C-alpha cells in the first residue's frame, strides 16, 4: 500500500508574508499536498483567548480530512492550549498525548517550553503507528525528547515526524537513526527553514525499516516560517 505523508510546522497558521492567521492558505497548502496523513507542529487549541481556536478541527474541515487529533503540550497563560496535531484520511483507532518531561535543572540560557509527542494508531487497512512531535531548543530538552521517542517507537509499520530543531549531523538523532530510516537520506540538502531562504534541515519524516521510501521532498512554499516536508512511502 502506498501513502503520502507530510510534516509541517504551521506556526499557528500565521501567514509568513502577510502576518495574519490565514486558515484558507494553510488548508489549501495541506489539501494540495495530497498527503494521506499530516503531522502539524505549533498548533493552537480552543482556549480562553479569542485568538486560540480549534485549529486542528478547522484545518481538517477546510482541507477535507475526516479524522484529526490534537495533542496539547502546554496551556499558555493557563488557558490557551498549544501543541501538535495529526490529520488523517484514514480512521484514527487509538490516540494519546505523551508528555516530554521538562529538564529537572535547566542547563542553558535559552527559551524553554514544555513539549509532547502525539502517538496514534491509524487504520490504513492495517494498523500504522504514527508519532508526531516538536523538540525544544536546548540540548537537555533534545535529550528528553529523544528518550521519550525511543520508549514509544514501534519496530514495524511506524512513522515518526516533526520539527526536531536539530540538524542531520546531530548525535541526538543517532539512536533514532539506528532504528529508523530518514526519508530524506540521499536526496540532497532538504533544507526546510526558514521558508523564504532555507539554509538548514530541522524537519524530518522517519519510517521503520520495514517501510519502503519511494520519494521525499521539500515543496518550495513560503506559507509558514517552515516549508513542509513530504514523503511517499509503501507499506
VMD Tcl script that draws the C-alpha trace (Angstrom):
set ca {
  {0.00 0.00 0.00}
  {1.28 3.47 -0.92}
  {0.77 6.54 1.27}
  {1.86 10.16 1.20}
  {2.99 11.68 4.48}
  {3.58 15.33 5.32}
  {5.02 17.11 8.34}
  {4.52 20.86 8.62}
  {5.29 23.37 11.34}
  {2.42 25.79 10.77}
  {3.37 28.44 13.37}
  {-0.30 28.57 14.48}
  {-1.40 29.30 10.89}
  {0.43 32.62 10.74}
  {0.84 33.73 7.12}
  {4.60 34.25 6.92}
  {4.37 37.09 4.39}
  {1.15 38.87 5.35}
  {1.44 38.21 9.12}
  {-2.14 37.24 9.96}
  {-3.86 33.97 10.88}
  {-4.76 32.52 7.48}
  {-6.76 29.31 7.66}
  {-7.65 29.23 3.93}
  {-3.99 29.43 2.88}
  {-2.87 26.68 5.24}
  {-5.85 24.44 4.42}
  {-5.14 24.91 0.71}
  {-1.47 24.05 1.21}
  {-2.36 20.88 3.11}
  {-5.08 19.81 0.68}
  {-2.94 20.39 -2.40}
  {-0.12 18.29 -0.93}
  {-2.27 15.19 -1.43}
  {-0.98 13.80 1.85}
  {-2.91 10.96 3.44}
  {-1.52 11.67 6.92}
  {-0.26 15.07 8.07}
  {1.68 15.91 11.22}
  {1.43 19.53 12.36}
  {3.53 21.48 14.86}
  {2.75 24.73 16.70}
  {-1.00 24.21 16.66}
  {-3.43 26.13 18.86}
  {-6.43 24.55 20.52}
  {-9.61 26.27 21.66}
  {-8.74 28.38 24.68}
  {-9.65 31.32 26.82}
  {-8.26 33.91 24.43}
  {-10.14 34.79 21.25}
  {-7.02 34.04 19.17}
  {-6.99 30.43 20.38}
  {-9.35 28.49 18.13}
  {-9.57 24.74 17.48}
  {-7.06 24.88 14.63}
  {-6.80 21.13 14.02}
  {-10.57 20.91 13.58}
  {-10.71 23.99 11.37}
  {-7.90 22.79 9.10}
  {-9.28 19.25 8.93}
  {-12.68 20.53 7.81}
  {-11.32 23.05 5.30}
  {-8.71 20.68 3.85}
  {-11.03 17.66 3.63}
  {-9.65 15.39 6.35}
  {-12.24 13.36 8.19}
  {-10.03 12.41 11.13}
  {-7.81 14.54 13.34}
  {-6.19 14.55 16.75}
  {-4.84 17.48 18.77}
  {-2.09 16.76 21.30}
  {-1.75 19.51 23.86}
  {1.76 20.17 25.12}
  {1.11 23.28 27.21}
  {-1.53 25.81 28.22}
  {-0.18 29.30 27.67}
  {-1.35 31.63 30.44}
  {-3.08 28.57 31.91}
  {-5.99 28.72 29.45}
  {-4.63 28.53 25.90}
  {-3.76 25.03 24.58}
  {-0.79 24.62 22.24}
  {0.91 21.56 20.79}
  {0.92 19.14 17.86}
  {-1.80 17.64 15.69}
  {-2.35 14.88 13.16}
  {-4.82 14.98 10.28}
  {-5.72 11.73 8.54}
  {-7.81 10.50 5.66}
  {-7.92 7.13 7.41}
  {-9.59 6.28 10.74}
  {-7.64 7.01 13.89}
  {-8.30 3.98 16.06}
  {-6.16 4.99 19.02}
  {-4.54 8.24 20.11}
  {-2.79 9.59 23.17}
  {-0.63 12.52 24.17}
  {2.70 11.55 25.71}
  {4.33 14.32 27.68}
  {8.03 15.02 27.20}
  {9.49 15.73 30.64}
  {10.90 19.18 31.24}
  {14.56 19.16 32.31}
  {14.78 19.00 36.09}
  {17.52 21.62 36.03}
  {17.74 23.98 33.07}
  {21.35 23.87 31.92}
  {21.18 26.57 29.26}
  {20.14 30.21 28.93}
  {17.78 29.59 26.00}
  {14.00 29.60 25.88}
  {12.35 26.52 27.41}
  {8.87 25.22 26.63}
  {7.02 22.04 27.58}
  {6.69 19.68 24.61}
  {4.80 16.49 23.79}
  {4.52 13.52 21.47}
  {1.28 12.69 19.64}
  {1.07 8.89 19.48}
  {-1.58 7.38 17.20}
  {-2.62 4.16 15.56}
  {-4.21 4.76 12.16}
  {-6.15 2.08 10.29}
  {-4.91 2.17 6.68}
  {-6.16 -1.37 6.07}
  {-3.67 -2.49 8.68}
  {-2.54 -0.66 11.83}
  {0.02 2.08 11.21}
  {1.83 3.68 14.15}
  {2.15 7.45 13.75}
  {4.19 9.70 16.03}
  {4.34 13.50 15.66}
  {6.50 15.69 17.85}
  {8.25 19.04 18.21}
  {11.58 19.22 20.04}
  {12.59 22.12 22.25}
  {15.51 24.42 21.55}
  {18.05 23.30 24.14}
  {20.28 20.22 24.37}
  {18.69 18.94 27.59}
  {15.24 19.25 26.01}
  {16.53 17.35 22.97}
  {17.77 14.53 25.18}
  {14.42 14.20 26.97}
  {12.53 14.27 23.67}
  {14.80 11.61 22.16}
  {14.42 9.36 25.19}
  {10.63 9.74 25.13}
  {10.52 8.85 21.45}
  {12.70 5.77 21.93}
  {10.29 4.49 24.59}
  {7.33 4.88 22.22}
  {8.68 3.70 18.86}
  {7.39 0.58 17.19}
  {9.72 -1.66 15.20}
  {7.17 -2.21 12.44}
  {4.79 0.00 10.45}
  {5.88 3.16 12.25}
  {6.21 6.80 11.14}
  {7.92 9.49 13.21}
  {7.78 13.09 12.06}
  {8.07 16.67 13.15}
  {10.28 19.67 13.81}
  {13.26 18.27 15.70}
  {15.20 21.54 16.00}
  {18.46 19.70 15.30}
  {20.38 19.27 12.06}
  {21.16 15.89 10.46}
  {24.66 15.56 11.90}
  {23.44 15.87 15.50}
  {24.25 12.88 17.69}
  {20.80 13.33 19.24}
  {19.44 11.56 16.17}
  {21.88 8.63 16.25}
  {19.72 6.21 18.30}
  {16.68 7.11 16.22}
  {18.61 6.50 13.01}
  {19.69 3.12 14.38}
  {16.04 2.07 14.48}
  {14.52 4.01 11.57}
  {15.18 5.38 8.08}
  {15.29 9.10 7.32}
  {13.14 9.54 4.23}
  {15.40 12.42 3.13}
  {18.61 10.38 3.04}
  {20.38 10.58 -0.32}
  {18.09 13.32 -1.61}
  {20.25 16.41 -1.19}
  {20.15 19.08 1.48}
  {16.36 19.05 2.02}
  {16.52 22.41 3.81}
  {13.20 23.44 5.36}
  {13.89 26.55 7.47}
  {13.44 29.48 7.16}
  {10.88 29.11 4.42}
  {11.82 32.21 2.41}
  {15.50 31.24 2.17}
  {16.06 27.85 3.81}
  {19.58 27.06 4.99}
  {19.05 24.13 7.38}
  {17.18 20.84 7.73}
  {15.34 20.55 11.03}
  {12.08 18.88 9.88}
  {12.05 15.10 9.49}
  {9.99 12.11 8.47}
  {11.44 8.84 9.73}
  {9.97 5.42 8.97}
  {10.59 1.99 10.42}
  {12.91 -0.24 8.42}
  {10.09 -2.40 7.05}
  {8.64 0.60 5.15}
  {9.84 1.39 1.64}
  {10.61 5.04 0.87}
  {9.62 5.96 -2.68}
  {10.26 9.71 -2.78}
  {10.66 12.65 -0.44}
  {10.84 16.38 -0.92}
  {10.54 19.90 0.43}
  {7.89 21.83 -1.54}
  {9.10 25.31 -2.45}
  {6.49 27.22 -0.46}
  {6.58 30.25 1.79}
  {3.41 29.78 3.79}
  {4.62 29.27 7.37}
  {8.12 30.00 8.66}
  {8.95 26.36 7.81}
  {8.50 24.65 4.48}
  {6.53 21.40 4.63}
  {8.32 18.07 4.21}
  {6.62 15.25 2.29}
  {7.40 11.59 1.68}
  {5.78 8.90 -0.43}
  {6.06 5.50 1.22}
  {4.97 1.94 0.62}
  {3.96 -0.48 3.35}
}
mol new
graphics top color blue
foreach p $ca { graphics top sphere $p radius 0.5 }
foreach p [lrange $ca 0 end-1] q [lrange $ca 1 end] { graphics top cylinder $p $q radius 0.2 }
display resetview
